Amino acid sequence: MKTRALSLVLVAMSMAGCANFSGLDTQGQRLDANTLQTGKSLSGVTLSTAAWPTADWWKSLGDPQLDGLIHEALQNSPDMQVASARAHQAEAAAYAADAARMPTLDA
């Protein structure tokens, strides 16, 4: 038993002798953000000022079928108030369906 403990201590000491206690010595250097030349990355690109599209941008395409489809979609689509009311109605129906699972109290 003593030889096993002694060999364990010797192995631990020899492994501790291989450890580096001075820390890691890195070869890299920290770069300053100004030396990365990020301001020059778009120097060869020509930028144009584009106008914001109008509300009826699809009319510039000159397609009567597209005009008809968008007109139909706008006529049949609900506005935000109707969509919100439908969402509240669905939520109330879900609560009503969930109420059947809850305990009831009768007199």
C-alpha positions as CSV (number, residue, x, y, z in Angstrom):
1,M,0.0,0.0,0.0
2,K,2.9,2.3,0.8
3,T,4.5,1.7,-2.6
4,R,1.2,2.6,-4.3
5,A,0.9,5.9,-2.4
6,L,4.6,6.7,-3.0
7,S,4.3,6.0,-6.7
8,L,1.2,8.2,-6.8
9,V,3.1,11.1,-5.1
10,L,6.1,10.7,-7.5
11,V,3.8,10.7,-10.6
12,A,2.0,13.9,-9.2
13,M,5.3,15.6,-8.6
14,S,6.7,14.7,-12.0
15,M,3.6,16.0,-13.7
16,A,3.8,19.2,-11.6
17,G,7.3,19.6,-12.9
18,C,6.1,19.8,-16.5
19,A,3.6,22.6,-15.7
20,N,4.3,26.1,-17.0
21,F,3.6,28.6,-14.3
22,S,4.7,31.7,-16.2
23,G,1.6,31.9,-18.3
24,L,1.1,31.9,-22.0
25,D,3.4,33.9,-24.2
26,T,1.3,35.1,-27.2
27,Q,3.0,36.3,-30.4
28,G,0.2,38.6,-31.6
29,Q,0.0,42.3,-31.0
30,R,-3.0,44.4,-30.4
31,L,-4.0,46.7,-33.3
32,D,-5.4,50.1,-33.0
33,A,-8.9,50.5,-34.6
34,N,-7.6,53.4,-36.7
35,T,-5.0,51.3,-38.4
36,L,-7.6,48.9,-39.8
37,Q,-8.6,51.5,-42.4
38,T,-12.3,50.9,-42.2
39,G,-13.0,54.3,-43.5
40,K,-11.3,53.4,-46.8
41,S,-13.2,50.1,-47.3
42,L,-15.9,51.8,-49.5
43,S,-13.6,54.2,-51.3
44,G,-14.0,52.6,-54.7
45,V,-17.8,52.2,-54.5
46,T,-20.0,54.9,-56.1
47,L,-23.1,55.6,-54.1
48,S,-26.2,57.1,-55.7
49,T,-29.0,58.9,-53.9
50,A,-32.1,56.9,-54.7
51,A,-35.6,58.4,-54.2
52,W,-37.9,56.6,-51.8
53,P,-40.6,54.7,-53.7
54,T,-44.0,56.2,-53.9
55,A,-47.1,54.5,-52.4
56,D,-48.2,53.2,-55.8
57,W,-44.8,52.1,-57.0
58,W,-46.2,49.1,-58.9
59,K,-48.0,51.5,-61.4
60,S,-44.6,52.4,-62.8
61,L,-44.3,48.9,-64.1
62,G,-47.3,49.4,-66.4
63,D,-48.9,46.0,-65.9
64,P,-52.7,46.1,-65.8
65,Q,-52.9,42.6,-64.3
66,L,-50.6,43.6,-61.4
67,D,-52.7,46.8,-60.9
68,G,-55.9,44.7,-60.7
69,L,-54.4,42.2,-58.3
70,I,-53.1,44.9,-55.9
71,H,-56.4,46.7,-56.1
72,E,-58.3,43.5,-55.2
73,A,-55.8,42.8,-52.4
74,L,-56.2,46.3,-50.9
75,Q,-60.0,46.1,-51.1
76,N,-60.2,42.7,-49.4
77,S,-57.5,43.1,-46.8
78,P,-58.6,44.2,-43.3
79,D,-57.0,47.2,-41.7
80,M,-55.2,47.1,-38.4
81,Q,-58.3,47.8,-36.3
82,V,-60.2,44.9,-37.8
83,A,-57.2,42.6,-37.5
84,S,-56.8,43.6,-33.9
85,A,-60.5,43.0,-33.2
86,R,-60.3,39.5,-34.8
87,A,-57.2,38.7,-32.7
88,H,-59.0,39.8,-29.5
89,Q,-62.1,37.7,-30.5
90,A,-59.9,34.6,-31.1
91,E,-58.2,35.2,-27.7
92,A,-61.6,35.4,-26.0
93,A,-62.8,32.2,-27.7
94,A,-59.6,30.5,-26.5
95,Y,-60.2,31.6,-22.9
96,A,-63.8,30.5,-23.1
97,A,-62.7,27.0,-24.3
98,D,-60.1,26.9,-21.6
99,A,-62.7,27.8,-19.0
100,A,-64.4,24.4,-19.3
101,R,-61.3,22.8,-17.8
102,M,-61.4,24.9,-14.7
103,P,-63.2,23.9,-11.5
104,T,-66.7,25.2,-11.0
105,L,-68.5,26.1,-7.8
106,D,-72.3,25.5,-7.5
107,A,-74.6,26.5,-4.7
